[in-house]
Amino acid sequence: IFLVAVPIMNRHIPIEVPREAPPTVSSISTPIILFGKADGTVELDDGTSAKRSVNRIDLARTVRPMVDAIKAERVVFVDFENSLRNEDVISIMDTVKGMGKDAAGHDVNPVRVAVKTTGRSGQPQQPPP
């Protein structure tokens, strides 16, 4: 009985696929770059004003309005001093990643965290000893 009924229950949903992708615009107009320091501060560079230093405790309150203003793909670049502890690195990255979640912990407007892999001079950083 079930073998006969299963083909009848199949439904088809039409899907329309566009012929070509629309022209893309750079999704990151002014990148937000965070630089974690061992003294408990984070240097913030939003690309529009001078770099400023904020306490790690105030990071979410300071950066959230900037992240919320991004209309396209929300990406925050992070970099760290080599002397910064791994726990602090993860804490900063988790704070940024959490800006895209609602109170229940669902990703409603995800924020991607991109780790900056080149030094300020454009040369690759040396790994910590």
TAFENGI-V302002 format. One record per helix or strand. SS is the DSSP state (~ for helix, > for strand). FROM is the first residue (numbers start at 1). LEN is the number of residues. Records with the same first field share a line. If there is no record, write none. Layout:
BEGIN
SS->FROM-LEN, FROM-LEN
END
This chain:
BEGIN
~->2-8, 56-13, 86-15
>->32-5, 41-5, 52-4, 75-6, 101-1, 107-1, 112-4, 118-1, 124-1
END
